[in-house]
Each structure stands twice: as structure tokens, then as C-alpha cells.
Amino acid sequence: MSVYNELKYNVSFANAGGLVLLSTQTASASASISFTSGLTSAYKEYLFIFNNIHGSTNSNLIFQTSTDGGSNYGITATTTFFYAYHNEADTDANLGYKATRDQAQSTNFIYLTGDNMESQASDASISGYLHLYETSSTTFVKHYISNTNHIADTPYQENNYSAGYFNSQNAINSIQFKMTTGNIDDGTIQMFGVVS
């Protein structure tokens, strides 16, 4: 049976797979949000969706992975980062590479946002997604791509793009999200398995 998008775009989605919700975590003045189960060989791709993440201070959303069930977060990674922004006063806008947000063979937490989120505004938040690929491979590195959108200081509208790989042949089995400073006061993060 055809669905609307198949008819509209003249494309068959019969083998396109789907999403299986594995876990949802809701922040409440949380120092971090960790997923320490569910990253297995069951799926070749995992999708994390951020919904209205609000920090306690002006800070950035960051993440890292683990190969030991979450005892340690700090897998060596190489990443790149670019973003587009536009301020509310309509006096400043740009699209460009942000060198201070990428890393080369580093074990630091990885930035998902370009500039500090505006925490003082009650309606400010971060939303977006992160794709993590082949976490159970013991042969290849593990790639990721992400896209987030948030209100930055001043205030600015920012759309952020990050991508990279974890340079490890060990299976990744845990992931942690947190702010660079302060807590995650509010918001949810959902983890989905992507059916291929």
C-alpha cells in the first residue's frame, strides 16, 4: 500500500526501514544524561534527538562516548564544525567554519553547539539530532554527524553542524551528554535504533 510521501515524490520507501525508540531521558537539573545500555550490534545506526535542552548557565551542549559501559568517557576523536548564525537585530549574519569547536585526535568532549546557549532567556533552548554509526564494529572507526539549532548569547539564532569519527576499533557501548558548565535544567533526549 502506498503512503502519501511515496505518491508525492514517486519514491518507494518499502525498504527504507524505520526508527525504534529505545530510551527517553528527561533532564531535571541533571549534571549529565548518559545512555549506558542499548548501544549494541542490534542496529547499524543510532539516532539521538534533543528536544528543548535548557542549561542552567550560558554554556554549550557537548558529548563523548565510552567503550567500557560508561566507566570512562573519552574516546579519541577527530571532528569538524561549521555553523550559520543571524542575530535578532538583523545586523550580523554569517556562515563559516568554527576552528575552536573542532578537534584532532583528542579525548575531550565534543561540541554540538557553536556559541553559548542563552540560558537567561526562559524560552531559549537547544534542539537537534546526532547520528552515530556502526558502534559495535571492531574493525572500523565510528562516524557521527549532528545538527543542532539554538538561541545563542546576544541573542543569535544558530544552526550548527558537526561531524567526525571516534578512532577506536573497540565497540562503543555508552554515550554521555552534558553542558560545558552547569546542569541541563530541562529537556529530553531520545535514543532510537535505525532499522536498515
LINCOR-V390741 format. One record per backbone hydrogen bond with DSSP energy under -0.5 kcal/mol. CO is the residue of the C=O (numbers start at 1). NH is the residue of the N-H. If there is no record, write none. Layout:
BEGIN
co=CO nh=NH
co=CO nh=NH
END
This chain:
BEGIN
co=3 nh=7
co=4 nh=8
co=5 nh=9
co=6 nh=10
co=6 nh=11
co=11 nh=13
co=13 nh=16
co=18 nh=195
co=19 nh=21
co=20 nh=193
co=23 nh=191
co=25 nh=189
co=30 nh=184
co=33 nh=177
co=34 nh=36
co=35 nh=175
co=38 nh=40
co=40 nh=43
co=44 nh=134
co=45 nh=194
co=46 nh=132
co=47 nh=192
co=48 nh=130
co=49 nh=51
co=49 nh=190
co=50 nh=52
co=50 nh=128
co=51 nh=188
co=53 nh=126
co=54 nh=185
co=54 nh=186
co=57 nh=59
co=59 nh=117
co=60 nh=180
co=61 nh=112
co=61 nh=113
co=62 nh=178
co=63 nh=110
co=64 nh=176
co=65 nh=74
co=65 nh=75
co=66 nh=173
co=66 nh=174
co=68 nh=71
co=72 nh=74
co=76 nh=167
co=77 nh=106
co=78 nh=165
co=79 nh=103
co=80 nh=163
co=81 nh=98
co=82 nh=161
co=83 nh=96
co=84 nh=159
co=85 nh=94
co=86 nh=157
co=87 nh=90
co=92 nh=87
co=94 nh=85
co=96 nh=83
co=97 nh=99
co=98 nh=101
co=99 nh=102
co=103 nh=79
co=106 nh=77
co=110 nh=63
co=116 nh=153
co=117 nh=119
co=120 nh=122
co=121 nh=124
co=125 nh=151
co=126 nh=53
co=127 nh=149
co=128 nh=50
co=129 nh=147
co=130 nh=48
co=131 nh=145
co=132 nh=46
co=134 nh=137
co=135 nh=172
co=141 nh=143
co=142 nh=166
co=143 nh=133
co=144 nh=164
co=145 nh=131
co=146 nh=162
co=147 nh=129
co=148 nh=160
co=149 nh=127
co=150 nh=152
co=150 nh=158
co=151 nh=118
co=152 nh=155
co=152 nh=156
co=155 nh=88
co=156 nh=152
co=156 nh=158
co=157 nh=86
co=158 nh=150
co=159 nh=84
co=160 nh=148
co=161 nh=82
co=162 nh=146
co=163 nh=80
co=164 nh=144
co=165 nh=78
co=165 nh=167
co=166 nh=142
co=166 nh=168
co=173 nh=39
co=174 nh=66
co=175 nh=35
co=176 nh=64
co=177 nh=33
co=178 nh=62
co=183 nh=56
co=183 nh=185
co=184 nh=30
co=185 nh=29
co=186 nh=54
co=187 nh=27
co=188 nh=51
co=189 nh=25
co=190 nh=49
co=191 nh=22
co=191 nh=23
co=192 nh=47
co=193 nh=20
co=193 nh=195
co=194 nh=44
co=194 nh=45
co=195 nh=18
END
